[in-house]
């Protein structure tokens, strides 16, 4: 591992903080000030894991929505 990557992995940002950052990023409403703060604090390993979890939750919500619409008969 390079020195920069080791420093990044040792960052103390919490996983909850990372999940919040990823959630706001899904909506595309992050402020540049918050982005800079996140880059300085968040652990890149947490970001990858949070991104995968966020994508899975998003897909799950879409599947539930589609099933609900189809079951309601509105899609006839």
Backbone torsions as a table, in degrees:
resi	resn	phi	psi	omega
1	UNK	NA	140.2	178.3
2	UNK	-75.8	164.1	-178.9
3	UNK	-62.3	-38.8	179.2
4	UNK	-64.6	-42.8	-179.6
5	UNK	-66.7	-39.2	177.6
6	UNK	-61.9	-42.4	178.0
7	UNK	-63.2	-41.8	-178.2
8	UNK	-65.0	-39.8	-178.2
9	UNK	-69.3	-24.4	-179.4
10	UNK	-85.8	1.2	179.8
11	UNK	-60.7	149.5	-171.6
12	UNK	-97.5	10.5	179.0
13	UNK	-60.7	138.4	-178.2
14	UNK	-77.5	159.9	179.3
15	UNK	-68.3	-34.3	177.3
16	UNK	-63.5	-43.1	177.2
17	UNK	-61.4	-39.6	178.5
18	UNK	-65.8	-42.3	178.7
19	UNK	-63.0	-38.3	176.9
20	UNK	-63.5	-43.3	179.6
21	UNK	-63.0	-41.4	179.2
22	UNK	-67.7	-40.8	179.2
23	UNK	-61.1	-45.6	178.1
24	UNK	-65.7	-33.6	178.9
25	UNK	-66.7	-33.6	177.0
26	UNK	-61.6	-33.3	178.2
27	UNK	-83.5	-15.4	178.0
28	UNK	74.5	30.7	-176.9
29	UNK	-119.0	27.0	178.5
30	UNK	-74.6	137.1	174.7
31	UNK	-83.9	150.2	-178.7
32	UNK	-63.0	-32.3	178.1
33	UNK	-63.1	-43.1	179.1
34	UNK	-68.5	-35.2	177.6
35	UNK	-61.7	-45.6	178.7
36	UNK	-61.4	-42.1	178.3
37	UNK	-62.1	-44.2	179.5
38	UNK	-62.8	-41.8	-179.5
39	UNK	-61.9	-30.7	-179.4
40	UNK	-82.7	-24.5	-171.4
41	UNK	-110.2	-32.2	-169.7
42	UNK	-83.9	145.0	179.1
43	UNK	-82.0	127.5	-178.2
44	UNK	-62.5	-29.7	176.8
45	UNK	-65.6	-42.6	176.8
46	UNK	-62.4	-38.1	179.5
47	UNK	-62.3	-42.5	179.6
48	UNK	-64.8	-46.7	-179.7
49	UNK	-63.6	-44.3	179.7
50	UNK	-64.6	-37.4	177.6
51	UNK	-64.0	-41.5	178.1
52	UNK	-66.1	-44.4	178.1
53	UNK	-61.8	-44.5	178.8
54	UNK	-60.2	-42.4	179.1
55	UNK	-65.1	-41.6	178.7
56	UNK	-64.6	-40.8	177.6
57	UNK	-64.6	-42.9	179.4
58	UNK	-60.4	-45.6	178.6
59	UNK	-63.9	-41.7	178.4
60	UNK	-61.7	-42.5	178.7
61	UNK	-65.0	-41.5	177.4
62	UNK	-62.3	-42.3	178.2
63	UNK	-63.2	-42.9	177.2
64	UNK	-62.5	-41.6	179.4
65	UNK	-63.6	-44.8	179.1
66	UNK	-63.5	-44.8	178.7
67	UNK	-62.3	-39.6	178.8
68	UNK	-64.0	-44.2	179.7
69	UNK	-64.5	-43.5	179.9
70	UNK	-66.4	-38.9	-179.8
71	UNK	-70.8	-28.8	-178.0
72	UNK	-76.7	-14.4	-180.0
73	UNK	83.9	4.9	-179.1
74	UNK	-72.6	-15.7	-175.9
75	UNK	-95.0	14.9	-178.7
76	UNK	-74.4	NA	NA
